[in-house]
Amino acid sequence: MEDLRGHFLIAETDLEDPNFSRTVVLVIQHNQEGAFGLVINRRSEVTVGEVIEGVEGTPVADLPVYVGGPVQQNYVFVLHGEIPRRYHSEHCEQVCESVYFEPSFRHLVEYMKSEDYREPGRDAPPAVRVFAGYSGWGAGQLEMELKEESWVVNPAVAKLVFQKDPAEGWKKALSAKGDFYRVIAETGFKPSMN
């Protein structure tokens, strides 16, 4: 079994599950027990301040909430760029270059309230995304979906994880796979191979 941690699962054009149609999932964990990931291109209409108490008046409150997947949407997870290590929880892990998965929302709040977040002379603070829920697969389930060609797999890159327009995520992630996939991304369907 290939470990797909740090890869994108890009939904095939004919994937009909409404939870995953035209999505890009960043795989955070993948082993014999299953897989865990976050949909990176589904931004909701709500902000963190609207759904989480105690962050009013902080930069955290204005962050949009992304829908990480259909499972346990009452749980909050964070992906971030390279924030200082002293704000990482003991469970924070690097998923791919310049992308960290943080299961502790409290650590993000501490960072964004700190002087480090407002460090003078920095063009922009590290990218941060807040997710409600996650995408999960039981043992063998993802492998079965891959055999059914429900997903296109490609190594994850930070610029797509933190892109400014998440609605373009599927198209950009699929195009990054190469020429044939660029055609699919532009047209929205697979060309006939006859």
Backbone torsions as a table, in degrees:
resi	resn	phi	psi	omega
1	MET	NA	125.8	177.0
2	GLU	-77.1	134.0	177.3
3	ASP	-80.4	117.3	-176.7
4	LEU	-96.7	11.3	176.2
5	ARG	-56.2	134.1	-179.5
6	GLY	80.8	15.7	176.8
7	HIS	-116.2	159.0	170.7
8	PHE	-92.1	139.8	164.0
9	LEU	-103.9	115.0	-177.1
10	ILE	-106.7	120.9	-175.4
11	ALA	-61.4	132.6	173.8
12	GLU	-67.1	157.9	-176.5
13	THR	-60.5	-30.5	-177.1
14	ASP	-97.0	11.4	175.0
15	LEU	-71.2	113.3	-170.6
16	GLU	-92.4	-14.2	180.0
17	ASP	-58.9	117.1	-176.8
18	PRO	-61.2	-22.2	176.9
19	ASN	-69.0	-21.4	-173.3
20	PHE	-128.2	2.2	179.1
21	SER	-60.0	125.7	179.1
22	ARG	56.4	38.2	178.8
23	THR	-106.1	163.6	171.3
24	VAL	-126.3	121.6	-178.8
25	VAL	-108.6	127.3	172.4
26	LEU	-88.2	119.3	-179.6
27	VAL	-79.5	119.3	-178.8
28	ILE	-92.1	-42.2	179.5
29	GLN	-139.0	144.0	177.5
30	HIS	-154.8	120.9	178.2
31	ASN	-153.3	-169.1	-176.6
32	GLN	-67.3	-17.6	178.8
33	GLU	-84.6	-14.5	179.5
34	GLY	142.0	-159.5	-177.3
35	ALA	-141.4	153.8	-178.5
36	PHE	-138.3	133.3	179.2
37	GLY	-155.7	176.7	179.6
38	LEU	-127.8	131.2	172.5
39	VAL	-70.6	123.1	-174.4
40	ILE	-96.6	-8.0	-173.2
41	ASN	-119.2	28.4	176.6
42	ARG	-123.5	87.5	178.4
43	ARG	-83.6	133.9	179.2
44	SER	-85.7	179.7	179.7
45	GLU	-91.6	0.4	-176.9
46	VAL	-109.0	158.7	177.3
47	THR	-105.6	165.1	179.3
48	VAL	-58.1	-41.8	-179.0
49	GLY	-61.6	-24.4	179.5
50	GLU	-79.9	-20.6	-174.6
51	VAL	-119.6	-11.9	-179.2
52	ILE	-125.7	126.0	-179.8
53	GLU	-77.6	152.5	173.4
54	GLY	88.8	6.3	179.2
55	VAL	-113.9	5.4	-179.1
56	GLU	-56.6	139.7	177.3
57	GLY	79.2	5.5	176.9
58	THR	-113.5	160.7	177.3
59	PRO	-60.7	-22.8	179.3
60	VAL	-62.2	-36.7	-174.7
61	ALA	-59.7	-30.2	-176.2
62	ASP	-87.7	-6.6	-179.2
63	LEU	-69.1	138.5	174.6
64	PRO	-72.2	153.8	175.6
65	VAL	-98.7	131.2	176.1
66	TYR	-99.6	149.6	177.9
67	VAL	-90.4	104.3	-176.6
68	GLY	-73.3	-17.4	179.6
69	GLY	157.0	177.6	-174.2
70	PRO	-81.1	-7.8	-174.1
71	VAL	-93.1	130.6	174.1
72	GLN	43.5	65.4	-177.4
73	GLN	-72.0	0.0	173.9
74	ASN	-87.3	-3.7	176.1
75	TYR	-96.2	142.2	-178.2
76	VAL	-115.2	134.5	178.6
77	PHE	-129.4	161.1	-177.3
78	VAL	-131.9	138.4	165.0
79	LEU	-113.2	137.0	178.3
80	HIS	-144.4	162.6	172.8
81	GLY	-77.6	-151.4	-172.1
82	GLU	-88.7	76.2	173.2
83	ILE	-77.0	156.5	-177.3
84	PRO	-54.2	139.3	-175.4
85	ARG	-58.9	-26.9	-178.3
86	ARG	-66.1	-13.9	177.6
87	TYR	-99.0	5.2	176.5
88	HIS	-84.3	142.1	170.9
89	SER	-78.1	170.8	178.9
90	GLU	-67.4	-15.5	-178.7
91	HIS	-100.6	1.3	177.9
92	CYS	-65.2	137.8	179.2
93	GLU	-141.2	144.9	176.9
94	GLN	-78.6	128.9	-177.9
95	VAL	-94.9	-43.2	175.0
96	CYS	-154.3	-179.4	-176.0
97	GLU	-57.6	125.4	177.0
98	SER	65.7	20.2	175.8
99	VAL	-132.3	123.5	-179.4
100	TYR	-120.8	139.2	175.1
101	PHE	-99.4	126.5	-178.5
102	GLU	-124.1	110.7	178.6
103	PRO	-79.5	-6.5	-178.3
104	SER	-105.7	107.7	-179.9
105	PHE	-66.4	-32.4	-178.1
106	ARG	-56.5	-38.1	-178.6
107	HIS	-65.9	-35.5	176.5
108	LEU	-65.2	-43.0	179.5
109	VAL	-60.8	-45.1	178.5
110	GLU	-58.4	-44.1	179.6
111	TYR	-63.1	-48.1	-174.7
112	MET	-72.7	-14.8	173.9
113	LYS	-88.8	-11.7	-172.3
114	SER	-84.8	165.6	173.7
115	GLU	-66.8	-27.2	179.2
116	ASP	-60.2	-34.6	-180.0
117	TYR	-67.7	-34.4	-178.5
118	ARG	-100.8	28.8	-176.4
119	GLU	-54.1	122.5	-179.5
120	PRO	-64.6	148.2	176.6
121	GLY	85.8	-8.8	178.9
122	ARG	-88.7	134.6	-179.9
123	ASP	-59.8	-48.2	-179.3
124	ALA	-155.4	147.3	176.7
125	PRO	-67.8	161.8	177.1
126	PRO	-57.1	149.0	-179.7
127	ALA	-64.5	144.5	179.2
128	VAL	-140.1	135.3	174.0
129	ARG	-130.3	135.7	178.5
130	VAL	-111.0	132.0	-175.5
131	PHE	-122.3	138.2	170.6
132	ALA	-104.1	123.6	179.4
133	GLY	82.0	174.6	-179.8
134	TYR	-150.3	173.0	176.6
135	SER	-109.1	129.5	-176.7
136	GLY	-136.4	148.3	178.0
137	TRP	-131.8	136.5	175.1
138	GLY	-76.8	178.2	-178.7
139	ALA	-54.4	124.9	176.9
140	GLY	78.4	-11.9	-175.6
141	GLN	-66.7	-47.0	179.6
142	LEU	-64.7	-41.6	179.3
143	GLU	-59.0	-38.7	177.6
144	MET	-65.0	-43.1	179.0
145	GLU	-64.7	-34.3	177.2
146	LEU	-68.0	-39.2	176.9
147	LYS	-64.9	-32.9	178.8
148	GLU	-79.9	0.0	179.4
149	GLU	60.1	41.9	175.6
150	SER	-81.0	-20.2	-174.6
151	TRP	-131.9	147.4	168.5
152	VAL	-103.9	133.5	-176.8
153	VAL	-107.1	135.7	176.6
154	ASN	-151.2	146.2	177.6
155	PRO	-57.8	140.0	-179.5
156	ALA	-77.2	148.0	174.9
157	VAL	-135.0	143.9	-174.9
158	ALA	-59.6	-38.9	-175.9
159	LYS	-61.8	-27.6	175.9
160	LEU	-85.5	-31.8	177.1
161	VAL	-62.7	-41.2	-173.9
162	PHE	-108.9	24.8	-178.0
163	GLN	-61.4	152.5	-175.5
164	LYS	-70.4	-34.7	-178.4
165	ASP	-113.6	89.3	-176.7
166	PRO	-61.2	-23.6	179.2
167	ALA	-63.3	-22.7	178.1
168	GLU	-89.5	0.2	-173.5
169	GLY	-56.8	-46.4	-177.9
170	TRP	-62.0	-47.5	-178.5
171	LYS	-62.2	-44.9	-178.2
172	LYS	-68.9	-42.0	-179.4
173	ALA	-66.0	-40.6	179.1
174	LEU	-68.7	-41.8	178.3
175	SER	-61.3	-34.8	-179.4
176	ALA	-65.8	-17.0	179.9
177	LYS	-72.8	-26.9	177.9
178	GLY	138.9	-177.5	-171.0
179	ASP	-53.4	-55.9	-179.0
180	PHE	-57.2	-41.2	-178.0
181	TYR	-73.1	-26.5	174.4
182	ARG	-62.1	-39.7	178.0
183	VAL	-62.0	-45.3	179.3
184	ILE	-62.3	-43.4	-178.8
185	ALA	-63.1	-38.9	-178.8
186	GLU	-74.4	-38.0	-175.7
187	THR	-92.8	-26.2	-178.2
188	GLY	86.5	3.5	176.4
189	PHE	-149.5	161.3	179.1
190	LYS	-79.0	131.7	175.5
191	PRO	-68.9	152.7	179.8
192	SER	-66.2	139.6	179.7
193	MET	-97.9	8.9	-179.4
194	ASN	-77.0	NA	NA
